[in-house]
């Protein structure tokens, strides 16, 4: 009887180190560690020269200056060749005037896609789905988003998540539903009864001891 | 290769990095600032320049190799 060996790959999870890689990109050979010290949005798209991906790339290029202001680099990926990527970004610029300023991984071996769990066979056996990995300056995965092939991503949400993560890191707070910069933030709830009693007296805007907000 | 062309000569960004190294800047951070390039591009580019024999790493700094210095003399400033 033929022995079937299956390699079990553990998918990346939040608060774990991002899987290391060395990959050919449109900006040369890049390693994950080259991005150390910067935030990184690593995102995959199904294929070059496809309609939804083209709208997304234009949208990523549009928010690129905002990402740069926040110390964030962008890195795209698909299972296409570097020549295909180059031809596509040149075509996008020629047809729409939008220059794609960030590198794109040519993951023909699927090494990076598999390490990051970007191929979902129920969606496509050969293409990557629309994944977004937000990786912090210490190369820890802080957010993972998956979108199906048919749904283009929301750039405002990606910016909002980065703002929320950076606000959390800088101030030791959490952010409530639909939070955006300037809104009140959530004070971490106390974990002792004494703390709960004191919390009400601390001058925050509280619904009760476990839900208090403050202005930054 | 982003910083070294197939003919072994540095690209525009490669040349910027070599000029920065020649001016006495040695760490990737210093070179990125001087060359106005993203740090990730500089880290990757310095690896390429070292592989091509145009620069070499000493600790956390880079310096020109004799070949890199010679080639740089032929490039516009």
Interface residues (C-beta under 8 A of the other chain):
Chain A: X27 X28 X29 X30 X31 X33 X34 X35 X37 X38 X73
Chain B: X1 X2 X3 X38 X39 X40 X41 X43 X44 X45 X47 X48
